[in-house]
Amino acid sequence: MNLEDTDNLTIFAPTEKGKVELKAGSTKLSAMALRLLVMFDGKSPIAAIVKRVQGARPGEIGEAVEALLRDKLVDIVRPGKRAEDDAASFFEVPVDAMPESVSAKFREEAERGEQSLDRSGYYISVAQQAPAKKAPNNGSKYSVLLVEDNAPFITAVKMLLKLEGYEVRVASSREEIVAALRNPALPDAILLDVNLPGTDGFAVLAGIRNHPALSAIPVIMLTAQANRGDILRGLSGGATGYITKPFEHEVLMKSLRAVLGLAHPPGKS
């Protein structure tokens, strides 16, 4: 993060997770990250805080801010005017139809996905297992953002997720997506359709992965797009999982638990 390019109105504040880390006397954070975590009061702009930091090597403050955002120990409570700090800029991120530089690993995964679709006839599920259980962003209940515009499908998935113990939010249009991702109460996971009014899921995925405060959120593509090229675009673009419609209910629940590092449904653990 180049702090020279950061708008001086950008303000950071500790999350509940960050406050817990401070109270515990964190030993995993760098000295600079810990110092900044104390200084981020939700009122002082980053430019003012940088002026108060003495003896930092070039880039050290930016690295510390990135680490705090990545570990969800701080949130951006007032974004600056840089494109990458504003959710509205998601739709300005160019997305290649088919990246030429994707690794053989992704190409092999997409090939396996297409073969699985041919065999089963209706779905492929790919979900990366989180290395450890993730704590809910709001400190109590896991929140899932469903980005989808099909009303009957929204009703069905919302019911399933609520029965499993998740809090559910929905965004169905470009404007609603922007509003949902500007909300300081970040979702713990995102279920993302590809075909959306005014945009597409690959563009939204690219924006999320390029946004410093959102890049670590697990994103599961939930779509009828079932060909190898689309699977490859999703995986190489940073999707944590890829599920095609229609799907078995337990496929979705297992995938969500996998990306959140849960052994049991949140309402039963």
C-alpha positions as CSV (number, residue, x, y, z in Angstrom):
1,M,0.0,0.0,0.0
2,N,1.5,3.3,-1.1
3,L,0.4,5.7,1.6
4,E,1.5,8.7,-0.4
5,D,-1.4,8.0,-2.8
6,T,-3.9,7.5,0.0
7,D,-6.4,10.3,0.4
8,N,-5.9,12.1,3.7
9,L,-9.6,11.5,4.6
10,T,-9.1,7.8,4.8
11,I,-9.8,6.6,8.4
12,F,-9.2,3.2,10.0
13,A,-10.6,1.8,13.2
14,P,-10.0,-1.5,15.0
15,T,-12.6,-4.3,14.5
16,E,-13.9,-6.3,17.4
17,K,-11.2,-8.9,16.5
18,G,-8.6,-6.1,16.6
19,K,-9.8,-4.9,20.1
20,V,-9.5,-8.5,21.4
21,E,-6.0,-8.7,19.9
22,L,-5.0,-5.6,21.7
23,K,-6.4,-6.7,25.0
24,A,-4.6,-10.0,24.7
25,G,-1.3,-8.2,24.2
26,S,-0.7,-9.5,20.7
27,T,2.6,-11.1,20.1
28,K,1.9,-12.1,16.4
29,L,1.8,-8.5,15.1
30,S,4.9,-6.5,14.1
31,A,5.8,-3.6,16.3
32,M,4.6,-1.2,13.6
33,A,1.3,-3.0,13.1
34,L,0.7,-3.1,16.8
35,R,1.6,0.6,17.1
36,L,-0.9,1.5,14.3
37,L,-3.6,-0.6,15.8
38,V,-3.4,1.5,19.0
39,M,-3.4,4.7,17.0
40,F,-6.3,3.9,14.7
41,D,-9.1,5.5,16.7
42,G,-11.8,5.8,14.0
43,K,-11.4,9.6,14.0
44,S,-7.9,10.5,12.9
45,P,-7.1,10.4,9.1
46,I,-4.2,8.2,8.0
47,A,-2.2,11.3,6.9
48,A,-2.3,12.7,10.5
49,I,-1.3,9.3,12.0
50,V,1.6,8.9,9.6
51,K,3.0,12.3,10.6
52,R,3.1,11.0,14.2
53,V,5.1,7.9,13.4
54,Q,8.8,8.4,13.7
55,G,11.7,6.2,12.4
56,A,9.7,4.0,10.0
57,R,11.6,2.5,7.1
58,P,10.2,3.1,3.6
59,G,7.1,1.1,3.0
60,E,6.9,-0.2,6.6
61,I,3.7,1.7,7.5
62,G,2.0,0.6,4.3
63,E,3.0,-3.1,4.9
64,A,1.6,-2.9,8.5
65,V,-1.7,-1.4,7.3
66,E,-2.0,-4.1,4.7
67,A,-1.4,-6.8,7.3
68,L,-4.0,-5.4,9.7
69,L,-6.6,-5.2,6.9
70,R,-5.7,-8.7,5.7
71,D,-6.2,-10.2,9.2
72,K,-9.4,-8.1,9.6
73,L,-8.0,-6.4,12.7
74,V,-9.0,-3.0,11.3
75,D,-11.7,-1.7,8.9
76,I,-11.8,1.3,6.6
77,V,-14.5,3.4,8.3
78,R,-14.2,6.3,5.9
79,P,-12.7,5.5,2.5
80,G,-10.5,7.9,0.6
81,K,-11.0,8.8,-3.0
82,R,-8.6,6.3,-4.6
83,A,-10.4,3.9,-6.9
84,E,-9.2,0.9,-5.0
85,D,-10.7,2.2,-1.7
86,D,-14.2,2.7,-3.1
87,A,-16.5,-0.2,-3.8
88,A,-18.1,1.8,-6.7
89,S,-14.8,1.3,-8.6
90,F,-15.4,-2.5,-8.7
91,F,-17.1,-2.0,-12.1
92,E,-14.1,-0.1,-13.5
93,V,-11.7,-3.1,-13.0
94,P,-10.9,-4.6,-16.4
95,V,-11.5,-8.3,-16.5
96,D,-9.9,-10.4,-19.3
97,A,-12.2,-12.9,-20.9
98,M,-9.5,-15.7,-20.5
99,P,-6.2,-14.9,-18.8
100,E,-3.3,-16.4,-20.7
101,S,-1.0,-16.6,-17.7
102,V,-3.1,-18.8,-15.5
103,S,-1.2,-21.7,-14.0
104,A,-1.5,-25.3,-15.0
105,K,-3.0,-26.0,-11.6
106,F,-6.1,-23.9,-12.4
107,R,-6.3,-25.3,-15.9
108,E,-6.2,-28.9,-14.6
109,E,-8.9,-28.0,-11.9
110,A,-11.1,-26.6,-14.6
111,E,-10.7,-29.7,-16.8
112,R,-11.6,-31.9,-13.8
113,G,-14.6,-29.7,-13.2
114,E,-15.9,-30.0,-16.8
115,Q,-15.4,-33.8,-16.7
116,S,-17.4,-33.9,-13.4
117,L,-20.2,-31.9,-15.0
118,D,-20.3,-34.4,-17.9
119,R,-20.6,-37.3,-15.5
120,S,-23.0,-35.9,-13.0
121,G,-25.0,-33.8,-15.5
122,Y,-25.7,-30.9,-13.1
123,Y,-23.0,-29.6,-10.8
124,I,-19.4,-29.1,-9.8
125,S,-18.3,-27.9,-6.4
126,V,-14.8,-26.7,-5.7
127,A,-14.2,-25.1,-2.3
128,Q,-10.8,-24.4,-0.7
129,Q,-10.6,-25.6,2.9
130,A,-9.7,-22.8,5.3
131,P,-6.6,-23.7,7.3
132,A,-8.3,-22.7,10.6
133,K,-11.7,-21.7,11.8
134,K,-12.5,-18.1,11.0
135,A,-14.2,-16.0,13.7
136,P,-17.4,-14.1,12.7
137,N,-16.6,-10.5,11.7
138,N,-19.4,-9.2,13.9
139,G,-18.1,-11.3,16.8
140,S,-21.2,-13.5,17.2
141,K,-22.9,-14.8,14.0
142,Y,-21.6,-15.6,10.6
143,S,-22.9,-13.4,7.8
144,V,-23.3,-14.4,4.2
145,L,-23.8,-11.9,1.3
146,L,-25.9,-13.4,-1.5
147,V,-25.4,-11.6,-4.8
148,E,-28.2,-12.8,-6.9
149,D,-31.2,-11.3,-8.8
150,N,-33.5,-14.4,-9.2
151,A,-36.3,-13.8,-6.6
152,P,-37.4,-17.5,-6.1
153,F,-33.8,-18.6,-5.9
154,I,-33.0,-15.9,-3.3
155,T,-36.0,-17.0,-1.2
156,A,-34.9,-20.6,-1.2
157,V,-31.2,-20.0,-0.4
158,K,-32.0,-17.4,2.3
159,M,-34.2,-20.0,4.0
160,L,-31.5,-22.7,3.8
161,L,-28.8,-20.4,5.1
162,K,-31.0,-19.2,8.0
163,L,-31.8,-22.7,9.0
164,E,-28.1,-23.5,9.2
165,G,-27.5,-20.5,11.5
166,Y,-26.2,-17.9,9.1
167,E,-27.2,-14.2,8.9
168,V,-28.1,-13.4,5.3
169,R,-27.9,-10.2,3.3
170,V,-28.9,-9.9,-0.4
171,A,-27.7,-7.6,-3.2
172,S,-29.4,-7.9,-6.5
173,S,-28.2,-5.0,-8.6
174,R,-25.1,-3.0,-9.2
175,E,-26.2,-0.3,-6.8
176,E,-27.1,-2.8,-4.0
177,I,-23.7,-4.6,-4.5
178,V,-21.9,-1.3,-4.0
179,A,-23.9,-0.4,-0.9
180,A,-23.4,-3.9,0.6
181,L,-19.7,-3.8,0.1
182,R,-19.4,-0.3,1.5
183,N,-21.1,-1.5,4.7
184,P,-18.4,-1.5,7.5
185,A,-20.0,-4.8,8.8
186,L,-18.3,-7.0,6.3
187,P,-19.7,-10.4,5.3
188,D,-17.8,-13.5,6.3
189,A,-18.5,-15.1,2.9
190,I,-20.0,-14.1,-0.4
191,L,-22.1,-16.2,-2.7
192,L,-21.8,-14.6,-6.2
193,D,-23.9,-15.2,-9.3
194,V,-22.3,-14.5,-12.7
195,N,-25.2,-13.1,-14.7
196,L,-26.2,-9.9,-13.0
197,P,-28.1,-6.8,-14.2
198,G,-25.6,-4.0,-15.1
199,T,-22.5,-6.1,-14.5
200,D,-21.3,-9.7,-14.1
201,G,-19.9,-11.7,-11.3
202,F,-16.4,-12.0,-12.7
203,A,-16.1,-8.1,-12.6
204,V,-17.3,-8.1,-9.0
205,L,-14.9,-10.9,-8.1
206,A,-12.0,-8.9,-9.6
207,G,-13.0,-5.8,-7.7
208,I,-13.1,-7.7,-4.4
209,R,-9.7,-9.3,-4.9
210,N,-8.2,-5.9,-5.7
211,H,-9.7,-4.2,-2.7
212,P,-7.5,-4.0,0.4
213,A,-10.3,-4.4,2.9
214,L,-12.2,-7.1,1.1
215,S,-9.6,-9.3,-0.6
216,A,-9.5,-11.9,2.1
217,I,-13.3,-12.6,2.1
218,P,-14.1,-16.1,0.7
219,V,-16.1,-15.9,-2.5
220,I,-18.1,-18.9,-3.9
221,M,-19.4,-18.5,-7.4
222,L,-22.9,-19.8,-7.5
223,T,-24.0,-19.9,-11.1
224,A,-25.5,-21.7,-14.1
225,Q,-22.3,-20.9,-16.0
226,A,-21.0,-24.5,-16.3
227,N,-18.4,-24.6,-19.1
228,R,-14.7,-25.0,-18.6
229,G,-13.9,-21.5,-19.6
230,D,-16.1,-20.0,-17.0
231,I,-14.8,-22.3,-14.3
232,L,-11.3,-21.3,-15.2
233,R,-12.2,-17.6,-15.1
234,G,-13.6,-18.0,-11.6
235,L,-10.8,-20.1,-10.2
236,S,-8.0,-18.0,-11.8
237,G,-9.8,-14.8,-10.7
238,G,-9.6,-15.8,-7.1
239,A,-12.9,-17.6,-6.4
240,T,-12.6,-19.7,-3.3
241,G,-15.3,-22.1,-4.6
242,Y,-17.4,-22.7,-7.7
243,I,-20.8,-24.3,-7.6
244,T,-23.1,-24.6,-10.6
245,K,-26.9,-24.5,-10.5
246,P,-28.9,-26.6,-9.8
247,F,-27.1,-28.1,-6.8
248,E,-27.8,-30.2,-3.8
249,H,-28.4,-28.2,-0.7
250,E,-25.7,-30.0,1.3
251,V,-23.1,-29.1,-1.4
252,L,-23.6,-25.5,-0.7
253,M,-23.5,-26.0,3.1
254,K,-20.4,-28.1,2.9
255,S,-18.7,-25.5,0.7
256,L,-19.5,-22.7,3.1
257,R,-18.3,-24.6,6.1
258,A,-15.1,-25.4,4.2
259,V,-14.2,-21.8,3.3
260,L,-15.0,-20.7,6.9
261,G,-13.1,-23.5,8.5
262,L,-16.1,-24.9,10.3
263,A,-16.6,-28.5,11.3
264,H,-20.3,-28.1,12.0
265,P,-23.1,-25.7,10.9
266,P,-22.7,-22.5,12.9
267,G,-26.2,-23.0,14.5
268,K,-25.1,-26.4,15.8
269,S,-21.5,-26.0,16.8
